[in-house]
């Protein structure tokens, strides 16, 4: 048994969408979360910058006692995991893309047309395609970078006509031309706008990676004997810029239970 916290990080508020999944799958675990809201979005930054920011956050979470490091950020998962593993070889490190790819391969067939929406950096890395092809060469996968979504979400404008317009402008042709029937939310910010997407494209089957990520973390903790004892774990949420929008998204997501919210600039 190990009652140290799970360390989860994201470029901003997006990783908060995974908290409910972690609470369901790992109800006794403590969580320390860091959202780099002051420097979001990561998806339009250079790979070198994303790696540098991700390593700083990982260092901070390790100092908070994290027993495992979880990159809930797809952009960090696509290009920064190896660097974090080099810095912290004695701590398990897991990203969101690999478990999500496994989920895609589990529920989809070659008859599906799978669309992955993600940040430009994630799409350019080809991370989803690489992981999916390791499991199946037959799945039909298309990806598109959505640079406008995260800034609107981080600004709190997710439930607005401007958000709907950005989604329609970005995805309408992509979905139509590729005959997409299954849409993968390849950025942890995107579950926040899932209602918008479902309203505009009600026929799509949508895959949210959060549950697959939580299940993968449980598997790793079990393998290494790191599961917490049966107590109600604590939750600490840090943000590099603690705006009212951060708290608003916690409330909007319906994150249940007690938590402490603090600002910490890296």
Secondary structure, DSSP 8 states (H G I E B T S, - for coil): ---S-EEEEESSSGGGGGHHHHHHH-TT--EEEEE-TTT---TTS-HHHHHHHHHHHHHHHHHTT-SEEEE--HHHHHHTHHHHHHHTTTSEEEEHHHHHHHHHHHH--TTSEEEEEE-HHHHHHTHHHHHHHHH-SS-EEEEEE-HHHHHHHHTT-TTSHHHHHHHHHHHHHHHHHHT--EEEE-STTGGGGHHHHHHH-TT-EEEETHHHHHHHHHHHHHHTT----SS---EEEEESS--HHHHHHHHHTT--S--EEEE---
